[in-house]
């Protein structure tokens, strides 16, 4: 089941942010009021790579790096059991074949490396590829992302499903792509932005020609196929606006009910039951949890719970919001933990513009998720993972991205080498 955070991750990766590939994790606010049990698990954040690569901070007196000579690229030879016409997924009335999937993976790898190579050519390898510099953490994130070819392929797969949902829904609604938005998305794929009048920058034609040539070389993708992807990207945004502004998305008068409560989740059911019993006896949540040997975070004050930003299941939210002040809820199963809450007062709040936007986005993502999770609409045959390409590699796309041009932090694993030595990526004639 493809959950919302993974969908967000896919969209960020596929369209705007490179390393968010996979899942977008959210950190708990230590002052949120939720009694979070520390279990020593390290949290990692996805690096927001593409924006930094596409539009790095301006540097005065930059001279372009001369482009060294490269060697012709040859895609790896396919294994004897490979059949590119194999259908891997059916989305509505359209099949996705194994060859289309592999081409799209290579396209995604190429476009990110193409953008990086353009930045290196403009600003210099010593400024962009020195991974000891904190401002280049996004480059390191890109290399790590590309090295995880299985995860990268899974994100591309989800992105392909979303593209087809967008195209089919646009047809069903009689929606035509808006040319200014299409142009903006086309420029975005090339690492560019339109000017104030909506025109392409002067260097667009040259870069576009090089990009299209690269599509054929690295991904066996035609210009027509690429423009279809751009069209799907533009229609996705148009659909997001239209669907998120449908009647009934926002509560009447833009108000929402918020709930004050103490709550926590712990892995031990017996301890959770003891917490609930002692809360009913009038003891303090923090004192109870601490007495059971757990280390906690939180201020000890009740936190404000809102439906749109809670991260809790809808069924649990219904239980919490229907409870009376002073009620103790739980213990209830929550993933692999047990949830307990002490209910406080409810309040009526006027939604802020940011909260309105969040509700609209949540509504649209729920819609996308429902389409992806509908087995009658999206059928995954689960036969594509083993054929995920691990190329092109950085040095394949540009000689500027050869291993020797990267400066790695001392004592760290060489991310560029991790990619370049991927077994599946040996370029042999075929």
VMD Tcl script that draws the C-alpha trace (Angstrom):
set ca {
  {0.00 0.00 0.00}
  {1.51 3.29 -1.10}
  {1.16 5.70 1.75}
  {0.94 9.47 1.57}
  {4.42 10.25 2.80}
  {5.91 7.95 0.19}
  {3.83 9.69 -2.47}
  {5.10 13.06 -1.31}
  {8.58 11.64 -1.39}
  {8.13 10.44 -4.93}
  {6.84 13.76 -6.17}
  {9.67 15.67 -4.52}
  {12.22 13.39 -5.94}
  {10.78 13.02 -9.36}
  {10.10 16.63 -9.93}
  {11.80 19.01 -7.56}
  {14.00 17.46 -4.90}
  {16.46 14.74 -5.68}
  {17.23 13.00 -2.44}
  {13.89 13.09 -0.85}
  {13.34 9.95 -2.79}
  {11.78 7.90 -0.77}
  {10.16 8.86 2.24}
  {9.68 12.24 3.82}
  {10.16 11.77 7.52}
  {9.08 14.40 10.00}
  {10.76 15.11 13.30}
  {8.75 15.42 16.47}
  {8.77 18.90 17.96}
  {10.38 18.44 21.39}
  {8.03 21.06 22.83}
  {4.89 19.75 21.16}
  {3.50 18.27 24.36}
  {3.46 14.72 23.03}
  {5.31 12.54 25.52}
  {7.82 10.97 23.16}
  {9.65 7.91 24.45}
  {13.32 8.04 23.43}
  {14.44 4.61 22.20}
  {17.81 5.58 20.75}
  {16.71 5.42 17.13}
  {18.54 7.96 15.02}
  {16.35 10.06 12.73}
  {17.60 10.91 9.29}
  {16.40 13.71 7.03}
  {16.24 13.46 3.27}
  {18.58 15.94 1.64}
  {16.86 18.52 -0.52}
  {19.25 18.21 -3.40}
  {17.78 19.42 -6.64}
  {17.11 23.02 -5.68}
  {20.68 23.51 -4.55}
  {22.06 21.91 -7.69}
  {19.76 23.72 -10.08}
  {20.17 27.13 -8.47}
  {23.31 27.39 -6.33}
  {24.19 30.60 -4.55}
  {25.60 33.17 -6.93}
  {29.38 33.48 -6.81}
  {31.18 36.58 -8.15}
  {33.93 36.33 -10.75}
  {33.08 32.77 -11.75}
  {34.87 31.40 -14.79}
  {33.52 28.40 -16.62}
  {35.39 25.12 -16.30}
  {36.78 23.85 -19.62}
  {34.96 20.68 -20.61}
  {37.39 17.74 -20.90}
  {37.05 15.10 -23.56}
  {34.80 12.16 -22.74}
  {34.44 8.67 -24.15}
  {31.36 7.50 -26.06}
  {28.75 5.94 -23.80}
  {27.29 2.51 -24.46}
  {24.32 1.17 -22.53}
  {24.91 -2.19 -20.80}
  {23.89 -5.36 -22.60}
  {20.58 -6.80 -21.42}
  {20.47 -10.26 -19.88}
  {19.12 -13.12 -22.04}
  {15.92 -13.40 -19.96}
  {15.05 -9.72 -20.44}
  {11.82 -8.95 -22.32}
  {11.17 -5.23 -22.53}
  {7.56 -5.73 -23.63}
  {6.65 -7.37 -20.30}
  {3.81 -5.46 -18.63}
  {4.78 -4.49 -15.08}
  {1.80 -2.33 -14.12}
  {-1.62 -1.41 -15.42}
  {-2.94 2.08 -14.63}
  {-6.52 2.50 -15.74}
  {-6.53 1.73 -19.46}
  {-2.76 2.00 -19.93}
  {0.00 -0.57 -19.50}
  {3.50 0.26 -18.30}
  {6.13 -2.03 -19.79}
  {9.48 -3.05 -18.41}
  {11.26 -1.16 -21.18}
  {9.36 2.04 -20.34}
  {10.28 1.65 -16.68}
  {13.98 1.13 -17.38}
  {14.02 4.06 -19.77}
  {12.39 6.32 -17.17}
  {14.87 5.28 -14.46}
  {17.77 6.11 -16.77}
  {16.06 9.37 -17.70}
  {15.75 10.37 -14.05}
  {19.38 9.51 -13.35}
  {20.54 11.38 -16.44}
  {18.57 14.56 -15.80}
  {19.90 14.98 -12.27}
  {23.48 14.35 -13.38}
  {22.99 16.62 -16.40}
  {21.95 19.41 -14.05}
  {24.93 18.79 -11.78}
  {27.33 18.78 -14.73}
  {25.98 22.15 -15.91}
  {26.55 23.66 -12.48}
  {30.09 22.24 -12.30}
  {30.85 23.59 -15.76}
  {29.70 27.05 -14.69}
  {31.09 27.30 -11.17}
  {34.04 24.91 -11.23}
  {34.64 21.44 -9.81}
  {36.67 22.78 -6.90}
  {33.66 24.80 -5.74}
  {30.86 22.28 -6.36}
  {32.47 18.85 -5.96}
  {34.38 19.52 -2.73}
  {32.16 17.45 -0.44}
  {34.01 18.68 2.63}
  {32.14 21.97 2.28}
  {28.79 22.09 4.09}
  {27.18 23.98 1.21}
  {27.79 20.92 -0.99}
  {25.90 18.46 1.20}
  {23.26 18.35 -1.51}
  {25.78 16.97 -3.99}
  {26.72 14.28 -1.49}
  {23.01 13.56 -1.05}
  {22.60 13.15 -4.80}
  {25.48 10.69 -5.01}
  {24.12 8.65 -2.11}
  {20.68 8.64 -3.68}
  {21.96 7.40 -7.03}
  {23.99 4.70 -5.29}
  {20.74 3.28 -3.84}
  {19.52 2.10 -7.24}
  {16.72 -0.08 -5.85}
  {15.20 2.77 -3.86}
  {15.71 5.14 -6.78}
  {13.88 2.74 -9.08}
  {10.98 2.40 -6.66}
  {10.54 6.17 -6.63}
  {10.64 6.31 -10.42}
  {8.02 3.55 -10.56}
  {5.65 5.48 -8.30}
  {6.29 8.63 -10.28}
  {5.32 6.85 -13.50}
  {2.05 5.73 -11.91}
  {1.29 9.29 -10.80}
  {2.09 10.63 -14.28}
  {-0.47 8.30 -15.82}
  {-3.08 9.11 -13.21}
  {-2.57 12.79 -14.00}
  {-2.85 12.33 -17.76}
  {-5.94 10.11 -17.56}
  {-7.71 12.34 -15.04}
  {-7.01 15.40 -17.18}
  {-8.65 13.70 -20.15}
  {-11.65 12.69 -18.02}
  {-12.09 16.29 -16.88}
  {-11.51 17.80 -20.32}
  {-8.49 19.65 -18.95}
  {-5.93 21.15 -21.32}
  {-2.40 21.89 -20.22}
  {-1.71 25.57 -19.54}
  {1.15 26.71 -21.77}
  {2.85 29.02 -19.22}
  {2.91 26.20 -16.67}
  {4.16 23.73 -19.28}
  {7.00 26.10 -20.21}
  {7.92 26.57 -16.55}
  {8.08 22.81 -16.00}
  {10.11 22.30 -19.16}
  {12.62 24.89 -17.98}
  {12.68 23.23 -14.56}
  {13.72 19.90 -16.05}
  {16.68 21.68 -17.67}
  {17.69 23.44 -14.46}
  {16.39 26.81 -15.63}
  {13.71 29.34 -14.71}
  {11.65 31.56 -16.98}
  {12.17 35.31 -16.84}
  {9.60 37.77 -15.52}
  {7.85 37.76 -18.90}
  {7.64 33.97 -18.98}
  {10.35 33.58 -21.62}
  {13.13 31.00 -21.71}
  {16.68 32.23 -20.99}
  {18.97 32.82 -24.00}
  {20.91 29.59 -23.45}
  {17.75 27.46 -23.51}
  {17.99 26.28 -27.13}
  {21.54 25.00 -26.77}
  {20.87 23.27 -23.47}
  {17.62 21.77 -24.72}
  {19.38 20.30 -27.76}
  {22.08 18.75 -25.54}
  {19.43 17.42 -23.17}
  {17.40 15.76 -25.93}
  {20.57 14.24 -27.37}
  {21.39 12.88 -23.90}
  {17.92 11.35 -23.58}
  {18.55 9.21 -26.64}
  {22.08 8.30 -25.58}
  {21.47 7.40 -21.95}
  {17.79 6.48 -21.74}
  {16.71 5.55 -25.29}
  {13.93 8.10 -24.76}
  {12.50 10.21 -27.56}
  {11.75 13.91 -27.39}
  {8.04 13.11 -27.68}
  {8.20 10.79 -24.66}
  {10.02 13.45 -22.65}
  {7.48 16.15 -23.49}
  {4.71 13.78 -22.39}
  {6.39 13.59 -18.98}
  {6.57 17.39 -18.82}
  {2.90 17.58 -19.76}
  {2.00 15.12 -16.99}
  {3.95 17.23 -14.50}
  {2.09 20.38 -15.49}
  {-1.29 18.64 -15.41}
  {-0.51 17.25 -11.96}
  {-0.23 20.80 -10.63}
  {-3.38 21.88 -12.44}
  {-5.25 18.92 -10.97}
  {-3.91 19.69 -7.52}
  {-5.37 23.19 -7.71}
  {-8.71 22.11 -9.18}
  {-9.31 19.14 -6.88}
  {-8.12 20.91 -3.73}
  {-10.56 23.76 -4.41}
  {-13.62 21.57 -4.83}
  {-16.66 22.45 -2.69}
  {-16.56 20.94 0.77}
  {-12.78 20.71 1.06}
  {-12.66 23.35 3.78}
  {-14.82 23.34 6.91}
  {-17.59 25.94 7.02}
  {-16.43 29.48 7.81}
  {-12.84 28.19 7.68}
  {-12.97 27.05 11.29}
  {-11.53 23.95 12.86}
  {-11.93 22.19 16.17}
  {-8.69 21.72 18.08}
  {-8.16 19.46 21.05}
  {-5.92 19.88 24.09}
  {-4.55 16.61 25.44}
  {-1.70 14.71 27.06}
  {-0.73 11.64 25.02}
  {2.05 9.14 24.59}
  {2.87 5.86 22.87}
  {5.07 3.12 24.33}
  {6.00 -0.40 23.17}
  {4.92 -2.21 26.36}
  {1.19 -2.94 26.64}
  {1.30 -3.61 30.39}
  {3.03 -0.29 31.02}
  {0.53 1.46 28.76}
  {-2.32 -0.03 30.79}
  {-0.66 1.14 34.01}
  {-0.31 4.66 32.58}
  {-4.00 4.71 31.69}
  {-5.04 3.42 35.14}
  {-2.88 5.94 36.99}
  {-4.12 8.79 34.78}
  {-7.67 7.86 35.75}
  {-6.52 8.02 39.37}
  {-5.37 11.61 38.82}
  {-1.59 11.23 38.51}
  {0.58 13.34 36.18}
  {1.50 11.89 32.76}
  {5.20 12.83 32.89}
  {5.56 11.53 36.43}
  {3.96 8.22 35.51}
  {6.05 7.66 32.41}
  {9.27 8.60 34.21}
  {8.48 6.29 37.11}
  {8.26 3.39 34.66}
  {11.83 4.00 33.55}
  {11.23 5.80 30.26}
  {13.16 8.88 29.21}
  {10.73 11.45 27.84}
  {10.66 14.69 25.93}
  {7.97 17.34 26.17}
  {7.19 20.32 28.34}
  {4.58 18.62 30.51}
  {1.88 20.92 29.15}
  {-1.07 19.72 27.11}
  {-0.50 19.89 23.39}
  {-2.91 21.11 20.72}
  {-4.10 18.42 18.33}
  {-5.39 19.29 14.85}
  {-6.76 16.73 12.45}
  {-4.69 17.84 9.48}
  {-1.25 17.70 11.06}
  {-1.52 14.94 13.63}
  {-0.11 11.94 11.78}
  {-2.60 9.77 13.69}
  {-5.04 7.36 11.99}
  {-8.46 8.78 11.18}
  {-10.23 6.20 13.35}
  {-8.14 7.21 16.36}
  {-8.76 10.90 15.68}
  {-12.52 10.24 15.65}
  {-12.19 8.57 19.06}
  {-10.17 11.45 20.51}
  {-12.37 14.25 19.19}
  {-15.59 12.51 20.31}
  {-14.31 12.03 23.88}
  {-15.19 14.29 26.81}
  {-12.77 16.44 28.77}
  {-11.14 14.33 31.48}
  {-11.57 11.03 29.64}
  {-8.61 8.68 29.38}
  {-8.33 6.92 26.03}
  {-6.41 3.69 25.67}
  {-4.32 1.82 25.63}
  {-4.98 1.44 21.89}
  {-2.66 -0.21 19.34}
  {-0.74 2.29 17.22}
  {1.65 0.53 14.88}
  {3.96 -1.50 17.10}
  {3.21 0.68 20.14}
  {0.36 1.38 22.55}
  {-1.26 4.79 22.67}
  {-2.73 6.50 25.75}
  {-4.29 9.96 25.96}
  {-5.79 12.23 28.63}
  {-8.41 14.44 26.98}
  {-8.48 18.17 27.67}
  {-10.75 20.96 26.40}
  {-11.74 21.57 22.79}
  {-11.44 24.95 21.09}
  {-12.67 26.53 17.87}
  {-9.97 28.26 15.83}
  {-10.03 30.28 12.62}
  {-7.81 28.65 10.03}
  {-4.68 30.54 9.03}
  {-3.80 30.82 5.32}
  {-1.06 28.24 5.89}
  {-3.55 25.84 7.49}
  {-5.97 26.36 4.60}
  {-3.21 25.44 2.15}
  {-2.31 22.40 4.24}
  {-5.90 21.16 4.31}
  {-6.20 21.60 0.55}
  {-2.95 19.74 -0.06}
  {-3.98 16.96 2.31}
  {-7.27 16.59 0.43}
  {-5.50 16.29 -2.91}
  {-2.95 13.81 -1.57}
  {-5.78 11.71 -0.17}
  {-7.29 11.72 -3.64}
  {-4.01 10.64 -5.26}
  {-3.51 7.99 -2.61}
  {-6.99 6.58 -3.15}
  {-6.29 6.22 -6.87}
  {-2.95 4.52 -6.29}
  {-4.36 2.16 -3.68}
  {-7.38 1.14 -5.77}
  {-6.59 -2.39 -7.03}
  {-9.23 -2.00 -9.73}
  {-7.38 1.03 -11.11}
  {-3.68 0.35 -10.42}
  {-2.45 -3.23 -10.76}
  {1.21 -3.87 -9.92}
  {2.55 -7.20 -11.18}
  {5.61 -6.89 -8.94}
  {8.00 -8.11 -11.65}
  {10.19 -5.08 -12.28}
  {12.53 -4.59 -9.29}
  {15.24 -7.00 -10.44}
  {15.59 -5.12 -13.74}
  {16.21 -1.68 -12.25}
  {19.16 0.00 -14.02}
  {22.03 1.40 -11.96}
  {23.33 3.66 -14.73}
  {24.18 6.10 -16.21}
  {26.89 6.92 -13.70}
  {28.23 10.42 -13.03}
  {31.31 9.93 -15.23}
  {29.09 8.53 -18.00}
  {27.13 11.78 -18.26}
  {30.10 14.15 -18.04}
  {33.87 13.82 -17.70}
  {33.60 16.68 -15.22}
  {32.00 14.16 -12.85}
  {34.85 11.67 -12.85}
  {35.86 10.24 -9.48}
  {39.11 12.20 -9.32}
  {37.22 15.51 -9.43}
  {35.35 14.77 -6.19}
  {37.01 15.74 -2.90}
  {35.64 13.53 -0.16}
  {35.59 14.30 3.58}
  {38.36 12.55 5.46}
  {37.29 9.24 6.97}
  {34.10 9.00 4.91}
  {33.16 6.47 2.28}
  {33.58 7.78 -1.23}
  {30.05 8.26 -2.49}
  {31.22 8.80 -6.05}
  {33.14 5.53 -5.94}
  {30.11 3.75 -4.47}
  {28.19 4.65 -7.60}
  {30.93 4.03 -10.12}
  {31.55 0.48 -8.93}
  {27.93 -0.68 -9.10}
  {28.10 -4.12 -10.82}
  {25.04 -3.62 -13.02}
  {26.49 -0.43 -14.46}
  {29.40 -1.82 -16.45}
  {29.05 -0.26 -19.88}
  {29.53 -2.89 -22.54}
  {28.38 -2.71 -26.14}
  {24.81 -3.73 -26.69}
}
mol new
graphics top color blue
foreach p $ca { graphics top sphere $p radius 0.5 }
foreach p [lrange $ca 0 end-1] q [lrange $ca 1 end] { graphics top cylinder $p $q radius 0.2 }
display resetview
